[in-house]
Amino acid sequence: MKKSDHKNISCEEALKRVFDYIDNHLEGSSKNEFEDHIEKCRHCFDRVEFEKLLKSRLRALKHKESSEGFRKRVDDIITKF
């Protein structure tokens, strides 16, 4: 399949796929459509780069111990969602 055979996706659709892309869960035409979109759309490209950086920094923080109070506050916030 040539690149030109991919359908164009909207920013809304691209943003729905960001985390699957970062986690390498997109395959085939979904991945190709997403990559085509972020090549053309600076806003979505920037969002992907931001999310990659955030994930990397959070992974680095995971190795540091957090206080029990901090963990409780985070758990409370998550529970409220």
N, C-alpha and C positions, 0 to 999 in steps of 0.2 A: 504494500500500500504506500503510495506516495504521500508526502506531507500535505499536498494540496487536496487529497481525498478526505482529510479529517474535517469534521464539522467544527465550526467556530462555536466556542462556548462563551457564555456571559461571565462577567466578573462574579456575579452571584454564584454561578455554578462552580467557577474556579475556586472561590473561597470555601465552598463546601468540601472540596477535594484536597485542600492544603495539608491537613494532618495525615491523610492517607498517603499523600505523595512523600511527605517528610519521613514517614515510617516505612516507605517502600512497599506500600500495599496496593498501589495503582499498577495496572498492567495493560498491555495492549493499547487499544484505541483510547481508553480513558486517560492513560498516561501520556500518550502522544498529543491528545487534544489539550491536556493541561499544559504540557511543555510548550506547545505552540502558542497558547494564550499568554503564558508568562514571558515568552520571548518578545511579545508585542505590547504587553500591558505593564508599564512601569509600576503602577500602584500594586498590582497583584504580585509582581516580582519582588517588590520591597516587602510585602507582607510575608512571602515565603522566606526571605532572608531573615526578617525579624524573628519569625517563629523558629527557624533553625538555630539562631543565636540564643534565643531564650531557652530552648530545650537544652542546648549545650551547657549554658550557665546553670540551669537547674540541676542538670546531671552532676556538674562539678560540686554544687552545694550539697548534694545528697550524701556526700562523704563526710560532711561536717555534722557534728551532733547538734541538735536543737534542744532547747529547753522543753520541759514537760508542759509548761504554760503555753508556749508557742504552738506546740503540737495540738493542744486542746483547743486553742482559738481557731486554728486551721480546720480541725475536725468539726467544730461548731459551725463555721461558715459553710463548709461542704454540706453538712446535714441540712442547713436551711435551704439549700437549693433543691 
